[in-house]
Structure formats: structure tokens, C-alpha cells
């Protein structure tokens, strides 16, 4: 996500706090890194990382929180994240924004399929078949991919994972789609203006950062 932000917002400096990998020479007693946490786990992680950063003297103009919405209620989780960040000492005066990938980051790739997956060499000659299968078998709305999935209360997430659907669509031939390998690369290839036209929550996030980086 950070390479995507740095590519499109060169006037801003981004310092990712979570997920992180431990750097050589981390100070003794520091908490172990978090890897891709979401929901309530991310809330706890935000409190820990923000407390550590502010206690160490780190300062910033804004706090940006981005998470997969996973078909949960947007307003409820936005409030939870803001409350978690505000509860940390010295963080209240800092402006905060919560952005959501709905239901997952892969929705942004779906939204600009022609510039992302369709152009990747791993999927040449089969991306059209993958798209057809995703449209007809998984009923993914390519013009409004944020609408994919229904909330499953028992699992507190979507009834279907968008990323799993893409993986399944790719399994007929190798290489198989990898969320860890392909998603970051394909995200870099998307045109934000195309994604904005199909993903309202992405548009909110992108516009907020755009306006913030003008100042």
C-alpha cells in the first residue's frame, strides 16, 4: 500500500506503523511486529503502535488508518478506529482519517482490470477467461466491485472473499494468483481515476489524501 501512496502523492511522506517487519537493531523490549491485522485485532495494534511512536517522540500531521471492510458496517468501524486512536495520549489533536477497502484491496484491482491483471505477464492469454468466470460464476460486479459480498454474522466477514475468488479463477493454469505477490504489484498499475469512478469508498480515501498533500 505504501508504494501506491508514494507513487501518487509525492508531496507527502508516509511512515507505515502496521503491519511492519522488525528492523535490524530494534530496541530491546519493543513489541513484536504485527502482520496484516484487521478489525478488532487492528484496533489493539493501533493503540500499541501509536503509543510507542508518540512516546518515542514521533510526530505527524495526520493519522491515516486503512483496513479491509470485509462487508462490515462502515460507520460503526470508522467510529471504532477513531475512538481507538483518540484514546492514546497526545494523539487527540492530530487529524485522523479512516479509509476502507471494500470489501478488500482486490476490489481496486477488479475496478481497473484492464490496466492491472489483464496486463500482467502471469495472466496473459487467460485474463479474459478469468474475468468471464468471475462475472458469471461469482457474480462479481466489475463496474461496482465494492458491492461484492454479503455480511456473514457468524464469521464477522463476507460470505465470500474477493481475493479467494480471484485465486480460484486462476487455478486452471499456472501460475496461481497470489495475494501476497500479485496484489501489491497490480495495485501499482491501477489508474486511480478509473478506480474512483467505480469505488466510492476508494474515492473518499484518495480525495482526502489528495487534499492533505496540497497543504
Residue frames as a rotation matrix with the C-alpha (Angstrom) as fourth column:
UNK 1
0.562 0.827 0.000 0.00
0.827 -0.562 0.000 0.00
0.000 0.000 -1.000 0.00
UNK 2
0.387 -0.477 -0.789 2.81
0.236 -0.776 0.585 2.43
-0.891 -0.412 -0.188 0.83
UNK 3
-0.699 -0.660 0.276 4.41
0.434 -0.084 0.897 2.18
-0.569 0.747 0.345 -2.66
UNK 4
-0.124 0.754 0.645 0.99
0.951 -0.094 0.293 3.01
0.282 0.650 -0.706 -4.16
UNK 5
0.767 0.423 -0.481 0.63
0.584 -0.772 0.252 6.07
-0.265 -0.475 -0.839 -1.92
UNK 6
0.027 -0.855 -0.518 4.19
0.207 -0.502 0.840 7.23
-0.978 -0.130 0.164 -2.58
UNK 7
-0.598 -0.211 0.773 3.68
0.767 0.131 0.628 6.89
-0.234 0.969 0.084 -6.33
UNK 8
0.009 0.762 0.648 0.61
0.829 -0.368 0.420 9.13
0.559 0.534 -0.635 -6.39
UNK 9
0.946 0.315 0.081 1.37
0.206 -0.772 0.602 11.54
0.252 -0.552 -0.795 -3.53
UNK 10
0.183 -0.983 0.007 4.95
0.755 0.136 -0.641 12.63
0.629 0.123 0.767 -3.92
UNK 11
-0.118 -0.195 0.974 4.42
-0.260 -0.940 -0.220 15.73
0.958 -0.280 0.060 -1.77
UNK 12
0.670 0.413 0.617 3.62
-0.702 0.079 0.708 13.63
0.244 -0.907 0.342 1.30
UNK 13
-0.550 -0.817 -0.175 5.84
-0.622 0.541 -0.566 11.48
0.557 -0.203 -0.806 3.48
UNK 14
0.602 0.791 -0.114 4.25
-0.571 0.526 0.631 8.24
0.559 -0.314 0.768 4.70
UNK 15
-0.614 -0.740 0.274 5.52
-0.717 0.377 -0.587 6.32
0.331 -0.557 -0.762 7.71
UNK 16
0.232 0.745 -0.625 3.80
-0.357 0.663 0.658 2.95
0.905 0.071 0.420 7.99
UNK 17
-0.293 -0.275 0.916 3.35
-0.952 -0.009 -0.307 1.73
0.092 -0.962 -0.259 11.55
UNK 18
-0.462 0.175 0.869 1.46
-0.212 0.930 -0.300 -1.51
-0.861 -0.323 -0.392 10.94
UNK 19
0.945 -0.323 0.051 1.92
0.266 0.850 0.455 -4.07
-0.190 -0.417 0.889 9.54
UNK 20
0.543 -0.836 -0.078 5.67
-0.836 -0.530 -0.142 -3.83
0.078 0.142 -0.987 9.92
UNK 21
0.704 -0.482 -0.521 8.69
0.384 0.876 -0.293 -6.06
0.597 0.006 0.802 9.81
UNK 22
0.842 -0.406 -0.355 11.25
0.264 -0.263 0.928 -5.80
-0.470 -0.875 -0.114 12.54
UNK 23
0.781 -0.622 0.058 14.24
-0.308 -0.464 -0.831 -3.72
0.544 0.631 -0.553 11.53
UNK 24
0.168 -0.807 -0.567 17.78
0.677 0.513 -0.528 -4.70
0.717 -0.295 0.632 12.49
UNK 25
-0.797 -0.604 0.007 18.71
0.386 -0.518 -0.764 -3.24
0.465 -0.606 0.646 15.84
UNK 26
0.201 0.925 0.321 15.16
0.051 -0.338 0.940 -2.84
0.978 -0.172 -0.115 17.17
UNK 27
-0.330 -0.386 0.862 15.25
-0.753 -0.443 -0.486 -1.55
0.569 -0.810 -0.145 20.69
UNK 28
-0.878 -0.041 -0.476 15.11
0.197 0.876 -0.440 -4.19
0.435 -0.481 -0.761 23.44
UNK 29
-0.730 0.637 -0.249 11.67
0.350 0.036 -0.936 -4.76
-0.587 -0.770 -0.249 24.89
UNK 30
-0.598 0.548 -0.585 9.85
-0.757 -0.626 0.187 -3.36
-0.264 0.554 0.789 21.85
UNK 31
0.201 0.795 0.572 6.71
-0.411 0.598 -0.688 -5.21
-0.889 -0.097 0.447 20.84
UNK 32
-0.591 -0.383 0.710 6.92
0.407 0.618 0.672 -7.76
-0.697 0.686 -0.209 18.02
UNK 33
-0.881 0.216 -0.421 5.62
-0.451 -0.651 0.611 -6.63
-0.142 0.728 0.671 14.63
UNK 34
-0.034 0.930 0.367 2.04
-0.154 0.358 -0.921 -7.11
-0.988 -0.087 0.131 13.51
UNK 35
-0.948 -0.314 0.047 1.25
-0.033 0.245 0.969 -8.72
-0.316 0.917 -0.242 10.19
UNK 36
-0.794 0.604 -0.068 -1.89
-0.110 -0.033 0.993 -7.78
0.598 0.796 0.093 8.27
UNK 37
-0.763 0.552 -0.335 -4.22
0.556 0.298 -0.776 -7.46
-0.329 -0.778 -0.535 11.24
UNK 38
-0.676 0.635 0.375 -7.78
-0.010 -0.516 0.856 -6.30
0.737 0.575 0.356 10.71
UNK 39
0.321 0.937 -0.136 -10.91
0.189 0.077 0.979 -5.45
0.928 -0.340 -0.152 12.70
UNK 40
0.976 0.147 0.159 -10.56
-0.125 -0.216 0.968 -5.73
0.177 -0.965 -0.193 16.48
UNK 41
0.502 -0.863 -0.060 -7.00
0.816 0.450 0.362 -7.04
-0.286 -0.231 0.930 16.19
UNK 42
-0.138 -0.530 0.837 -6.06
0.749 -0.609 -0.262 -3.94
0.648 0.590 0.481 14.23
UNK 43
0.669 0.438 0.601 -7.69
-0.056 -0.776 0.628 -1.70
0.741 -0.453 -0.495 16.84
UNK 44
0.916 -0.376 -0.141 -5.45
0.237 0.224 0.945 -3.17
-0.324 -0.899 0.294 19.53
UNK 45
0.135 -0.908 0.397 -2.46
0.986 0.163 0.039 -2.87
-0.100 0.386 0.917 17.22
UNK 46
0.238 0.031 0.971 -3.22
0.432 -0.899 -0.077 0.79
0.870 0.438 -0.228 16.50
UNK 47
0.953 0.165 0.254 -3.24
-0.147 -0.481 0.864 1.62
0.265 -0.861 -0.434 20.19
UNK 48
0.667 -0.745 -0.016 0.08
0.511 0.441 0.738 -0.15
-0.543 -0.500 0.675 20.79
UNK 49
-0.009 -0.721 0.693 1.89
0.994 -0.081 -0.072 1.26
0.108 0.688 0.717 17.77
UNK 50
0.391 0.225 0.892 0.59
0.297 -0.949 0.109 4.78
0.871 0.222 -0.438 18.22
UNK 51
0.999 -0.046 0.022 1.50
-0.033 -0.240 0.970 4.78
-0.039 -0.970 -0.242 21.90
UNK 52
0.391 -0.913 0.118 5.02
0.763 0.393 0.513 3.54
-0.514 -0.111 0.850 21.10
UNK 53
-0.003 -0.398 0.917 5.51
0.896 -0.409 -0.174 6.12
0.444 0.821 0.358 18.33
UNK 54
0.589 0.298 0.752 4.29
0.051 -0.942 0.333 9.14
0.807 -0.158 -0.569 20.27
UNK 55
0.958 -0.275 -0.085 6.19
0.105 0.059 0.993 8.09
-0.268 -0.960 0.085 23.38
UNK 56
0.194 -0.935 0.298 9.34
0.892 0.294 0.342 7.87
-0.407 0.199 0.891 21.26
UNK 57
-0.243 -0.277 -0.930 8.84
0.119 -0.960 0.254 11.44
-0.963 -0.049 0.267 20.07
UNK 58
-0.772 0.037 0.635 7.50
0.633 0.132 0.762 10.71
-0.055 0.991 -0.125 16.59
UNK 59
-0.303 0.694 -0.653 5.20
-0.040 -0.694 -0.719 13.41
-0.952 -0.191 0.238 15.25
UNK 60
-0.723 0.146 0.675 2.92
0.686 0.261 0.679 13.63
-0.077 0.954 -0.289 12.23
UNK 61
-0.895 0.440 -0.071 0.38
-0.445 -0.879 0.172 15.94
0.013 0.186 0.982 10.64
UNK 62
0.156 0.977 -0.145 -2.27
-0.970 0.179 0.165 13.28
0.187 0.115 0.976 10.15
UNK 63
-0.643 -0.224 0.732 -3.04
-0.416 0.905 -0.088 9.71
-0.643 -0.361 -0.675 11.13
UNK 64
-0.088 0.553 -0.828 -4.31
-0.971 0.136 0.194 7.55
0.220 0.822 0.526 8.27
UNK 65
-0.475 0.050 0.879 -5.95
-0.401 0.877 -0.266 4.22
-0.783 -0.478 -0.397 9.07
UNK 66
-0.131 0.395 -0.909 -6.75
-0.965 0.157 0.208 1.85
0.225 0.905 0.361 6.20
UNK 67
-0.636 -0.011 0.771 -8.44
-0.364 0.886 -0.288 -1.53
-0.680 -0.464 -0.568 6.59
UNK 68
-0.858 0.466 -0.219 -10.44
0.043 0.488 0.872 -4.05
0.513 0.738 -0.439 4.60
UNK 69
-0.423 0.775 0.469 -14.10
-0.899 -0.425 -0.107 -3.51
0.116 -0.467 0.877 5.41
UNK 70
-0.983 -0.047 -0.178 -14.98
-0.043 0.999 -0.027 -7.17
0.179 -0.019 -0.984 4.79
UNK 71
-0.368 0.930 -0.015 -18.71
0.291 0.130 0.948 -6.36
0.883 0.344 -0.318 4.46
UNK 72
-0.383 0.224 -0.896 -18.91
0.916 -0.035 -0.400 -4.92
-0.121 -0.974 -0.192 7.98
UNK 73
0.678 0.733 0.050 -20.80
0.735 -0.678 -0.019 -1.71
0.020 0.050 -0.999 8.79
UNK 74
0.008 -0.756 0.654 -18.72
0.653 -0.492 -0.576 1.23
0.758 0.432 0.490 7.62
UNK 75
0.276 0.145 0.950 -19.91
-0.336 -0.912 0.236 3.86
0.901 -0.384 -0.203 10.12
UNK 76
0.991 0.117 0.060 -19.52
-0.101 0.388 0.916 1.53
0.084 -0.914 0.397 13.11
UNK 77
0.538 -0.842 -0.032 -15.95
0.838 0.530 0.131 0.60
-0.093 -0.098 0.991 12.28
UNK 78
0.047 -0.488 0.872 -14.96
0.406 -0.788 -0.463 4.12
0.913 0.375 0.161 11.34
UNK 79
0.602 0.267 0.753 -16.05
-0.505 -0.604 0.617 5.24
0.619 -0.751 -0.229 14.81
UNK 80
0.964 -0.254 -0.073 -14.23
0.233 0.686 0.689 2.34
-0.125 -0.681 0.721 16.47
UNK 81
0.240 -0.935 0.262 -10.94
0.911 0.123 -0.394 3.17
0.336 0.333 0.881 14.75
UNK 82
0.053 -0.175 0.983 -11.19
0.018 -0.984 -0.176 6.89
0.998 0.027 -0.049 15.51
UNK 83
0.844 0.317 0.433 -12.03
-0.417 -0.120 0.901 6.17
0.337 -0.941 0.031 19.15
UNK 84
0.785 -0.600 -0.155 -9.06
0.615 0.727 0.306 3.80
-0.071 -0.335 0.939 19.44
UNK 85
-0.047 -0.843 0.536 -6.65
0.771 -0.372 -0.516 6.36
0.635 0.389 0.668 18.03
UNK 86
0.199 0.203 0.959 -8.08
-0.233 -0.940 0.247 9.21
0.952 -0.272 -0.140 20.11
UNK 87
0.964 0.251 -0.085 -7.69
0.004 0.306 0.952 7.16
0.265 -0.918 0.294 23.29
UNK 88
0.294 -0.936 -0.191 -3.89
0.920 0.332 -0.208 7.26
0.259 -0.115 0.959 23.00
UNK 89
0.472 -0.167 -0.865 -2.20
0.519 -0.741 0.426 10.03
-0.713 -0.650 -0.263 24.95
UNK 90
-0.300 -0.589 -0.750 -1.19
-0.100 -0.763 0.639 13.06
-0.949 0.267 0.170 22.86
UNK 91
-0.823 -0.032 0.567 -3.00
0.519 0.363 0.774 11.79
-0.231 0.931 -0.282 19.74
UNK 92
0.057 0.988 -0.146 -6.30
0.789 -0.134 -0.599 13.65
-0.611 -0.081 -0.787 20.14
UNK 93
0.225 0.071 -0.972 -5.15
-0.204 -0.972 -0.118 16.91
-0.953 0.225 -0.205 18.45
UNK 94
-0.794 -0.594 -0.129 -3.88
-0.271 0.156 0.950 15.05
-0.544 0.789 -0.285 15.36
UNK 95
0.079 0.842 -0.533 -6.35
-0.954 -0.091 -0.286 14.87
-0.290 0.531 0.796 12.46
UNK 96
-0.660 -0.237 0.713 -7.37
-0.168 0.971 0.167 11.31
-0.732 -0.010 -0.681 11.63
UNK 97
0.030 0.681 -0.732 -8.99
-0.997 -0.034 -0.073 9.65
-0.075 0.732 0.678 8.64
UNK 98
-0.307 -0.027 0.951 -10.23
-0.187 0.982 -0.033 6.09
-0.933 -0.188 -0.307 8.26
UNK 99
-0.142 0.207 -0.968 -10.23
-0.989 -0.067 0.131 4.68
-0.038 0.976 0.214 4.74
UNK 100
0.113 0.270 0.956 -11.71
-0.333 0.917 -0.220 1.35
-0.936 -0.293 0.193 3.77
UNK 101
-0.793 -0.185 -0.581 -11.01
-0.604 0.373 0.704 -1.11
0.087 0.909 -0.408 1.00
UNK 102
-0.124 0.866 0.484 -14.46
-0.602 0.322 -0.731 -2.58
-0.789 -0.382 0.482 0.42
UNK 103
0.965 0.258 0.040 -14.58
-0.155 0.442 0.884 -5.48
0.210 -0.859 0.466 0.70
UNK 104
0.485 -0.874 0.028 -10.81
0.567 0.339 0.751 -5.91
-0.666 -0.348 0.659 0.12
UNK 105
-0.131 -0.656 -0.743 -7.94
-0.314 -0.684 0.659 -4.21
-0.940 0.320 -0.116 -1.70
UNK 106
-0.756 -0.202 0.623 -8.58
0.418 0.584 0.696 -6.52
-0.504 0.787 -0.357 -4.63
UNK 107
0.372 0.926 0.060 -11.74
0.717 -0.246 -0.653 -4.52
-0.590 0.286 -0.755 -5.39
UNK 108
0.419 -0.291 -0.860 -9.46
-0.379 -0.917 0.125 -1.75
-0.825 0.274 -0.494 -6.67
UNK 109
-0.726 -0.683 0.075 -7.74
-0.276 0.390 0.879 -4.20
-0.629 0.618 -0.472 -8.99
UNK 110
-0.341 0.716 0.610 -11.08
0.802 0.560 -0.209 -5.52
-0.491 0.417 -0.765 -10.23
UNK 111
0.521 0.614 -0.593 -12.19
0.295 -0.782 -0.549 -1.93
-0.801 0.111 -0.589 -10.89
UNK 112
0.464 -0.442 -0.768 -9.25
-0.813 -0.556 -0.171 -1.35
-0.351 0.704 -0.617 -13.24
UNK 113
0.601 -0.115 0.791 -8.83
0.094 0.993 0.073 -4.87
-0.794 0.031 0.608 -14.56
UNK 114
0.927 -0.157 0.340 -7.54
0.354 0.077 -0.932 -3.76
0.121 0.985 0.127 -17.97
UNK 115
0.522 -0.771 0.364 -4.59
-0.536 -0.629 -0.563 -1.86
0.663 0.099 -0.742 -16.52
UNK 116
0.119 -0.454 0.883 -3.77
-0.956 0.187 0.224 -4.35
-0.267 -0.871 -0.412 -13.80
UNK 117
0.066 -0.098 0.993 -4.36
-0.230 0.967 0.111 -8.07
-0.971 -0.236 0.041 -14.08
UNK 118
0.890 0.363 0.275 -5.01
0.168 0.298 -0.940 -8.04
-0.423 0.883 0.204 -17.83
UNK 119
0.755 -0.646 -0.111 -1.53
-0.502 -0.461 -0.732 -6.60
0.422 0.608 -0.672 -18.44
UNK 120
0.251 -0.695 0.674 0.41
-0.817 0.221 0.533 -8.82
-0.519 -0.684 -0.512 -16.06
UNK 121
-0.295 -0.454 -0.841 2.52
-0.887 0.457 0.065 -11.46
0.354 0.765 -0.538 -17.87
UNK 122
-0.917 -0.053 0.395 1.40
-0.256 0.837 -0.483 -14.20
-0.305 -0.544 -0.782 -15.47
UNK 123
-0.202 0.947 0.251 -2.15
0.180 0.288 -0.941 -13.90
-0.963 -0.144 -0.228 -16.80
UNK 124
-0.428 -0.012 -0.904 -1.62
-0.809 -0.442 0.388 -13.25
-0.404 0.897 0.180 -20.48
UNK 125
-0.732 0.169 -0.660 -3.90
-0.432 0.633 0.642 -15.34
0.526 0.756 -0.390 -22.64
UNK 126
-0.511 0.570 -0.644 -6.26
0.654 0.744 0.140 -16.19
0.559 -0.349 -0.752 -19.80
UNK 127
-0.953 0.127 -0.276 -7.34
0.123 -0.668 -0.734 -12.95
-0.278 -0.733 0.621 -18.14
UNK 128
-0.562 0.800 -0.213 -10.47
-0.750 -0.383 0.539 -12.76
0.349 0.463 0.815 -20.31
UNK 129
-0.141 0.475 -0.869 -11.49
0.089 0.880 0.466 -16.26
0.986 -0.012 -0.167 -19.24
UNK 130
-0.724 -0.174 -0.668 -10.83
0.664 0.086 -0.742 -15.38
0.186 -0.981 0.053 -15.61
UNK 131
-0.915 0.396 -0.074 -12.96
-0.364 -0.892 -0.268 -12.26
-0.173 -0.219 0.960 -15.89
UNK 132
-0.307 0.837 -0.453 -15.81
-0.600 0.200 0.775 -14.17
0.739 0.509 0.441 -17.53
UNK 133
-0.250 0.163 -0.954 -15.72
0.504 0.863 0.015 -16.83
0.827 -0.477 -0.298 -14.81
UNK 134
-0.885 -0.123 -0.449 -15.66
0.457 -0.409 -0.790 -14.22
-0.086 -0.904 0.418 -12.04
UNK 135
-0.776 0.624 -0.091 -18.62
-0.630 -0.758 0.169 -12.43
0.037 0.189 0.981 -13.62
UNK 136
-0.096 0.804 -0.587 -20.77
-0.639 0.402 0.656 -15.47
0.763 0.438 0.475 -14.32
UNK 137
-0.011 0.038 -0.999 -19.85
0.419 0.907 0.030 -17.88
0.908 -0.419 -0.026 -11.51
UNK 138
-0.541 -0.276 -0.794 -19.04
0.840 -0.141 -0.524 -15.50
0.033 -0.951 0.308 -8.65
UNK 139
0.443 0.818 0.368 -21.26
0.821 -0.534 0.200 -12.63
0.360 0.214 -0.908 -9.85
UNK 140
-0.251 -0.615 -0.748 -18.59
0.755 -0.608 0.246 -10.02
-0.606 -0.503 0.617 -9.22
UNK 141
0.800 0.579 0.157 -19.84
0.560 -0.628 -0.540 -6.61
-0.214 0.520 -0.827 -10.42
UNK 142
-0.112 -0.962 0.247 -16.85
0.993 -0.101 0.056 -5.20
-0.028 0.252 0.967 -12.29
UNK 143
-0.132 0.119 0.984 -18.48
0.383 -0.910 0.162 -1.76
0.914 0.398 0.074 -12.55
UNK 144
0.295 0.220 0.930 -19.07
-0.723 -0.584 0.368 -1.56
0.624 -0.781 -0.013 -8.79
UNK 145
-0.079 -0.407 -0.910 -16.84
0.096 0.905 -0.414 -4.15
0.992 -0.120 -0.032 -7.09
UNK 146
-0.848 -0.201 0.491 -17.34
-0.428 -0.288 -0.857 -2.62
0.314 -0.936 0.158 -3.64
UNK 147
0.046 0.969 0.243 -20.82
-0.996 0.026 0.083 -4.20
0.074 -0.246 0.966 -3.71
UNK 148
-0.020 -0.098 -0.995 -19.46
-0.326 0.941 -0.086 -7.74
0.945 0.323 -0.051 -3.79
UNK 149
-0.756 -0.332 -0.564 -20.21
0.279 0.616 -0.737 -9.99
0.592 -0.714 -0.373 -0.83
UNK 150
0.381 0.878 0.288 -22.81
-0.199 -0.226 0.953 -10.27
0.903 -0.421 0.089 1.93
UNK 151
-0.323 -0.522 0.789 -22.02
-0.853 -0.200 -0.481 -9.93
0.409 -0.829 -0.381 5.62
UNK 152
0.165 0.261 -0.951 -21.85
0.157 0.945 0.287 -13.25
0.974 -0.196 0.115 7.46
UNK 153
0.510 0.120 0.852 -22.55
-0.689 -0.537 0.487 -12.52
0.516 -0.835 -0.191 11.12
UNK 154
0.995 -0.085 0.057 -21.28
0.034 0.799 0.600 -15.90
-0.097 -0.595 0.798 12.33
UNK 155
0.347 -0.920 0.181 -17.85
0.936 0.328 -0.126 -15.21
0.057 0.214 0.975 10.81
UNK 156
0.540 -0.047 -0.840 -17.87
0.276 -0.933 0.230 -11.40
-0.795 -0.357 -0.491 11.09
UNK 157
-0.622 -0.688 -0.375 -16.79
-0.199 -0.324 0.925 -11.08
-0.758 0.650 0.065 7.47
UNK 158
-0.169 0.549 -0.818 -18.10
-0.982 -0.168 0.090 -11.51
-0.088 0.819 0.568 3.93
UNK 159
0.635 0.458 0.622 -19.77
-0.383 0.886 -0.262 -14.75
-0.671 -0.072 0.738 2.92
UNK 160
0.748 -0.479 0.460 -17.24
0.664 0.522 -0.536 -14.87
0.017 0.706 0.708 0.06
UNK 161
0.204 -0.767 -0.608 -13.73
0.206 -0.574 0.793 -13.45
-0.957 -0.288 0.041 -0.11
UNK 162
0.888 0.119 -0.444 -13.00
-0.353 -0.444 -0.824 -11.44
-0.295 0.888 -0.353 -3.23
UNK 163
-0.018 -0.983 -0.185 -9.33
-0.985 -0.014 0.171 -12.43
-0.171 0.185 -0.968 -3.15
UNK 164
-0.410 -0.078 0.909 -10.26
-0.199 0.980 -0.005 -16.11
-0.890 -0.183 -0.417 -2.85
UNK 165
0.661 0.718 0.216 -12.48
0.115 0.188 -0.976 -15.78
-0.741 0.670 0.042 -5.93
UNK 166
0.643 -0.506 -0.575 -9.58
-0.766 -0.440 -0.469 -14.38
-0.016 0.742 -0.670 -7.97
UNK 167
-0.418 -0.806 0.419 -7.33
-0.792 0.549 0.267 -17.17
-0.445 -0.221 -0.868 -6.75
UNK 168
-0.061 0.487 0.871 -9.93
0.086 0.872 -0.482 -19.77
-0.994 0.045 -0.095 -7.71
UNK 169
0.863 0.426 -0.273 -10.35
-0.183 -0.239 -0.954 -18.20
-0.471 0.873 -0.128 -11.15
UNK 170
0.343 -0.833 -0.435 -6.61
-0.938 -0.281 -0.201 -18.53
0.045 0.477 -0.878 -11.76
UNK 171
-0.004 -0.420 0.907 -6.24
-0.639 0.699 0.321 -22.16
-0.769 -0.579 -0.271 -10.70
UNK 172
0.888 0.383 0.254 -6.97
-0.061 0.646 -0.761 -23.72
-0.455 0.661 0.597 -14.09
UNK 173
0.626 -0.759 0.178 -3.49
0.412 0.128 -0.902 -22.73
0.662 0.638 0.393 -15.25
UNK 174
0.412 -0.586 -0.698 -0.27
0.781 -0.168 0.602 -21.79
-0.470 -0.792 0.388 -13.53
UNK 175
-0.880 -0.396 -0.263 0.91
0.260 0.062 -0.964 -19.54
0.398 -0.916 0.049 -12.03
UNK 176
0.071 0.896 -0.438 -1.80
0.933 0.096 0.346 -19.23
0.352 -0.433 -0.830 -9.44
UNK 177
0.280 0.097 0.955 -2.83
-0.037 -0.993 0.111 -15.76
0.959 -0.067 -0.274 -8.27
UNK 178
-0.220 -0.420 -0.880 -1.04
0.903 0.254 -0.347 -14.83
0.369 -0.871 0.324 -5.06
UNK 179
0.823 0.565 0.052 -2.48
0.482 -0.745 0.460 -12.17
0.299 -0.354 -0.886 -2.77
UNK 180
0.585 -0.667 -0.461 0.96
0.323 -0.330 0.887 -11.55
-0.744 -0.668 0.022 -1.28
UNK 181
-0.416 -0.848 0.327 2.83
0.613 0.004 0.790 -11.48
-0.671 0.530 0.519 -4.59
UNK 182
-0.472 0.237 0.850 0.40
0.839 -0.176 0.515 -10.13
0.271 0.956 -0.116 -7.18
UNK 183
0.537 0.826 -0.169 -1.85
0.841 -0.509 0.185 -7.70
0.067 -0.242 -0.968 -5.28
UNK 184
0.307 -0.434 -0.847 0.89
0.324 -0.789 0.521 -5.14
-0.895 -0.435 -0.102 -4.42
UNK 185
-0.750 -0.630 0.202 2.22
0.365 -0.139 0.920 -5.19
-0.552 0.764 0.335 -7.98
UNK 186
-0.390 0.683 0.618 -1.19
0.861 0.032 0.508 -4.91
0.327 0.730 -0.600 -9.63
UNK 187
0.514 0.559 -0.651 -2.25
0.774 -0.628 0.072 -2.13
-0.369 -0.541 -0.756 -7.27
UNK 188
-0.253 -0.733 -0.631 0.68
0.234 -0.679 0.696 -0.08
-0.939 0.029 0.344 -8.57
UNK 189
-0.904 -0.152 0.400 -0.60
0.401 0.025 0.916 -0.48
-0.149 0.988 0.039 -12.13
UNK 190
0.014 0.998 0.067 -4.13
0.989 -0.004 -0.147 0.76
-0.146 0.068 -0.987 -11.49
UNK 191
-0.654 -0.057 0.754 -5.32
0.309 -0.930 0.198 4.17
0.690 0.363 0.626 -12.62
UNK 192
-0.847 0.298 -0.440 -6.80
0.423 -0.123 -0.898 5.89
-0.322 -0.947 -0.022 -9.53
UNK 193
-0.682 0.621 -0.387 -9.24
-0.670 -0.742 -0.010 7.89
-0.293 0.252 0.922 -11.64
UNK 194
-0.374 0.536 -0.757 -10.75
-0.444 0.613 0.653 4.70
0.814 0.581 0.009 -13.06
UNK 195
-0.649 0.097 -0.755 -10.91
0.594 0.684 -0.423 3.11
0.475 -0.723 -0.501 -9.61
UNK 196
-0.914 0.298 -0.274 -12.52
-0.019 -0.706 -0.708 6.27
-0.405 -0.642 0.651 -8.19
UNK 197
-0.570 0.718 -0.399 -15.28
-0.793 -0.352 0.498 6.09
0.217 0.600 0.770 -10.80
UNK 198
-0.035 0.536 -0.843 -16.27
-0.229 0.817 0.529 2.61
0.973 0.212 0.095 -9.62
UNK 199
-0.088 -0.109 -0.990 -15.38
0.825 0.549 -0.134 2.55
0.558 -0.829 0.042 -5.91
UNK 200
0.572 0.426 0.701 -16.94
0.086 -0.881 0.465 5.36
0.816 -0.206 -0.541 -3.79
UNK 201
0.961 -0.229 -0.159 -15.02
0.161 -0.011 0.987 4.50
-0.227 -0.973 0.026 -0.62
UNK 202
0.061 -0.960 0.272 -11.74
0.968 0.123 0.218 4.46
-0.243 0.250 0.937 -2.51
UNK 203
0.073 0.042 0.996 -12.69
0.603 -0.798 -0.011 7.85
0.794 0.602 -0.084 -3.93
UNK 204
0.937 0.293 0.192 -13.20
0.012 -0.574 0.819 9.24
0.350 -0.765 -0.541 -0.41
UNK 205
0.641 -0.755 -0.138 -9.80
0.509 0.284 0.812 7.97
-0.575 -0.591 0.567 0.67
UNK 206
-0.096 -0.723 0.684 -7.98
0.995 -0.085 0.050 9.18
0.022 0.686 0.728 -2.42
UNK 207
0.339 0.298 0.892 -9.58
0.404 -0.903 0.148 12.63
0.849 0.311 -0.426 -2.30
UNK 208
0.993 -0.001 -0.115 -8.71
0.107 -0.339 0.935 13.05
-0.040 -0.941 -0.337 1.38
UNK 209
0.280 -0.960 -0.007 -5.05
0.700 0.200 0.685 12.27
-0.656 -0.197 0.728 0.76
UNK 210
-0.043 -0.245 0.969 -5.03
0.914 -0.402 -0.061 14.46
0.404 0.882 0.241 -2.35
UNK 211
0.674 0.385 0.630 -6.33
0.148 -0.906 0.396 17.45
0.724 -0.174 -0.668 -0.39
UNK 212
0.913 -0.359 -0.195 -4.00
0.206 -0.009 0.979 16.74
-0.353 -0.933 0.066 2.53
UNK 213
0.112 -0.951 0.287 -0.93
0.858 0.238 0.456 16.64
-0.502 0.195 0.843 0.30
UNK 214
0.350 0.062 0.935 -1.74
0.685 -0.698 -0.211 20.01
0.639 0.714 -0.287 -1.26
UNK 215
0.971 0.122 0.206 -1.06
-0.048 -0.745 0.665 21.79
0.234 -0.656 -0.717 2.03
